[in-house]
């Protein structure tokens, strides 16, 4: 039996929620201190950053906490909040292939396979997580970058990098102490991120309008 909570009426099943301004939005990545500390100090990734592999960015803070075990997983001991230009994410989504086939988007499985081979960006929708890392019924965006997309991310999209490991540990301490109100109060203000119909259709997202409530449903 599923433990997921039902989707509140105001929360799209597959919607992007992020900290964002008129020009930028925040995504998260977790790294070892050897990579994260110099990046946060310089506000950009170092020149020797490995560009040959796919790198994943995530706009959901709580999904990043789930993935990194609250910044304790080996090689993920530091969590970075990375501000990128909105046009960067929009470019990524316009050049993305979904990680799995769906007839809502693809005319055939052959088309999906062709997209997977040629596109420099991978998109998947994974269950959002609550404060206890339990899966919720709505989905969180993960964006995988490779090749040209990695170069654009490193050289053109990133506008700032902040180490938020301390924030992660503080929120987790409140969760462990069962002080969920204090934990919720410290969560980043993630709001619906607007996509036009073409982009939303390409990545199988539910379109959202600018603004919206900061709540993404119960964060228990």
C-alpha positions as CSV (number, residue, x, y, z in Angstrom):
1,X,0.0,0.0,0.0
2,X,1.4,3.4,-0.9
3,X,2.5,5.8,1.9
4,X,2.3,8.8,-0.4
5,X,0.0,11.7,0.7
6,X,-2.8,12.7,-1.7
7,X,-2.0,15.6,-4.0
8,X,-3.6,18.9,-2.7
9,X,-5.8,20.6,-5.3
10,X,-3.3,23.5,-5.7
11,X,-0.2,21.4,-6.2
12,X,0.4,20.2,-9.8
13,X,1.4,16.5,-10.0
14,X,4.4,17.4,-12.1
15,X,5.2,21.1,-11.5
16,X,8.4,23.0,-11.0
17,X,8.7,24.6,-7.6
18,X,11.8,26.7,-6.9
19,X,13.2,29.7,-5.2
20,X,13.2,32.2,-8.0
21,X,13.3,35.9,-8.9
22,X,12.7,37.7,-12.1
23,X,16.1,36.7,-13.5
24,X,17.3,33.6,-11.6
25,X,16.3,30.4,-9.9
26,X,18.0,28.3,-7.3
27,X,19.0,24.6,-7.9
28,X,20.8,22.3,-5.5
29,X,23.8,19.9,-5.8
30,X,25.7,18.0,-3.2
31,X,29.5,17.4,-3.4
32,X,32.5,16.5,-1.3
33,X,34.2,19.4,0.5
34,X,37.0,19.2,-2.0
35,X,34.7,20.4,-4.7
36,X,32.1,22.3,-2.8
37,X,34.2,24.6,-0.6
38,X,36.3,26.1,-3.5
39,X,33.1,26.5,-5.6
40,X,31.3,28.4,-2.8
41,X,34.3,30.6,-2.1
42,X,34.7,31.6,-5.7
43,X,31.0,31.7,-6.7
44,X,31.7,29.4,-9.6
45,X,32.9,25.9,-10.2
46,X,36.7,25.5,-10.7
47,X,38.3,25.1,-14.1
48,X,39.1,21.5,-13.4
49,X,35.5,20.5,-12.8
50,X,34.8,17.3,-14.6
51,X,32.7,18.2,-17.7
52,X,32.7,14.7,-19.2
53,X,30.0,13.2,-17.0
54,X,26.3,14.0,-16.6
55,X,25.6,16.4,-13.7
56,X,22.2,16.6,-12.1
57,X,20.6,19.8,-10.7
58,X,17.5,19.9,-8.5
59,X,15.3,22.8,-7.6
60,X,13.8,21.0,-4.6
61,X,15.6,21.5,-1.3
62,X,13.9,18.6,0.4
63,X,14.6,16.3,-2.5
64,X,18.2,17.2,-2.2
65,X,18.1,16.5,1.5
66,X,16.6,13.1,0.7
67,X,19.3,12.4,-1.9
68,X,22.2,13.5,0.3
69,X,20.8,12.1,3.6
70,X,20.8,15.7,5.0
71,X,24.4,16.3,3.7
72,X,25.8,13.1,5.3
73,X,26.1,10.7,2.4
74,X,29.7,9.9,1.3
75,X,30.8,12.4,-1.4
76,X,27.7,14.6,-0.6
77,X,28.8,16.2,2.6
78,X,28.3,19.7,1.4
79,X,25.1,21.0,-0.2
80,X,25.3,24.0,-2.6
81,X,22.5,26.4,-3.5
82,X,23.3,27.5,-7.0
83,X,21.7,30.5,-8.6
84,X,21.3,30.1,-12.4
85,X,19.8,32.3,-15.0
86,X,16.2,31.5,-15.8
87,X,17.0,31.4,-19.5
88,X,19.4,28.6,-18.7
89,X,16.8,26.4,-17.3
90,X,14.4,27.3,-20.1
91,X,17.1,26.3,-22.6
92,X,17.7,23.1,-20.8
93,X,14.1,22.1,-20.9
94,X,13.8,23.0,-24.6
95,X,16.7,20.6,-25.3
96,X,15.6,17.9,-23.0
97,X,14.6,14.3,-23.4
98,X,12.4,12.5,-20.7
99,X,14.2,9.7,-18.9
100,X,11.2,7.4,-19.5
101,X,8.7,6.9,-22.3
102,X,5.2,8.3,-22.1
103,X,2.6,8.5,-24.8
104,X,1.6,11.9,-23.4
105,X,4.7,13.3,-25.1
106,X,6.2,10.8,-27.5
107,X,4.6,9.6,-30.8
108,X,6.4,6.3,-30.5
109,X,9.1,4.6,-28.5
110,X,11.5,5.0,-31.4
111,X,11.0,8.8,-31.2
112,X,11.8,8.6,-27.5
113,X,14.9,6.6,-28.1
114,X,16.1,9.1,-30.7
115,X,15.5,12.0,-28.3
116,X,17.5,10.2,-25.6
117,X,20.4,9.8,-28.0
118,X,20.5,13.3,-29.4
119,X,19.5,15.6,-26.5
120,X,22.1,17.0,-24.1
121,X,19.6,17.2,-21.3
122,X,17.7,14.5,-19.4
123,X,14.6,15.3,-17.4
124,X,12.8,13.0,-14.9
125,X,10.1,13.5,-12.3
126,X,10.7,11.8,-9.0
127,X,8.4,11.8,-5.9
128,X,8.8,14.9,-3.8
129,X,9.8,14.3,-0.2
130,X,8.6,15.5,3.1
131,X,10.7,16.5,6.2
132,X,11.0,12.8,7.1
133,X,12.1,11.9,3.5
134,X,8.8,10.1,2.9
135,X,7.6,10.2,-0.8
136,X,4.7,12.6,-1.5
137,X,2.2,12.0,-4.3
138,X,3.4,14.9,-6.4
139,X,6.7,15.0,-8.4
140,X,9.9,17.0,-8.2
141,X,12.0,17.9,-11.3
142,X,15.5,16.5,-11.8
143,X,17.6,17.9,-14.7
144,X,20.6,16.0,-16.0
145,X,23.1,18.0,-18.1
146,X,25.8,16.6,-20.4
147,X,28.0,17.8,-23.2
148,X,27.0,21.3,-24.4
149,X,24.5,21.7,-21.5
150,X,27.3,21.2,-18.9
151,X,29.4,23.8,-20.7
152,X,26.5,26.3,-20.7
153,X,25.7,25.6,-17.1
154,X,29.3,26.2,-15.9
155,X,30.2,29.0,-18.2
156,X,27.0,31.0,-18.7
157,X,24.2,30.1,-16.4
158,X,25.7,30.1,-12.9
159,X,25.5,33.5,-11.2
160,X,26.3,32.6,-7.6
161,X,26.9,29.6,-5.3
162,X,26.2,29.4,-1.6
163,X,27.1,26.6,0.8
164,X,23.8,25.7,2.7
165,X,25.1,22.7,4.6
166,X,24.7,24.5,7.9
167,X,21.0,25.2,7.1
168,X,20.5,21.6,6.1
169,X,22.0,20.4,9.4
170,X,19.9,22.9,11.4
171,X,16.6,21.9,9.8
172,X,17.5,18.2,10.3
173,X,18.2,18.8,13.9
174,X,14.8,20.3,14.4
175,X,13.2,17.3,12.6
176,X,15.1,14.9,14.8
177,X,13.9,16.9,17.8
178,X,10.3,16.6,16.5
179,X,10.1,20.5,16.3
180,X,8.6,20.5,12.9
181,X,7.3,24.0,13.0
182,X,10.8,25.4,13.4
183,X,12.0,23.1,10.7
184,X,9.3,24.3,8.3
185,X,10.0,27.9,9.1
186,X,13.6,27.5,7.8
187,X,12.8,25.9,4.5
188,X,13.5,27.8,1.3
189,X,10.6,29.7,-0.2
190,X,9.9,27.5,-3.2
191,X,7.1,28.7,-5.4
192,X,5.6,27.5,-8.7
193,X,7.9,28.3,-11.6
194,X,6.1,29.3,-14.7
195,X,6.5,27.5,-18.0
196,X,4.9,28.2,-21.3
197,X,2.8,25.6,-22.9
198,X,5.4,24.4,-25.3
199,X,8.1,23.8,-22.7
200,X,5.6,22.2,-20.3
201,X,4.4,19.9,-23.0
202,X,8.0,18.9,-23.9
203,X,8.9,17.8,-20.4
204,X,5.4,16.5,-19.4
205,X,4.9,19.2,-16.8
206,X,1.7,20.7,-15.5
207,X,1.9,24.4,-16.5
208,X,2.1,26.9,-13.6
209,X,1.5,30.6,-13.5
210,X,3.9,33.1,-11.9
211,X,3.7,33.4,-8.2
212,X,1.4,31.1,-6.3
213,X,1.6,30.0,-2.7
214,X,5.0,29.1,-1.2
215,X,3.4,26.0,0.4
216,X,3.8,22.9,-1.7
217,X,1.4,20.9,0.3
218,X,2.0,19.3,3.7
219,X,5.7,19.1,4.6
220,X,5.2,16.7,7.5
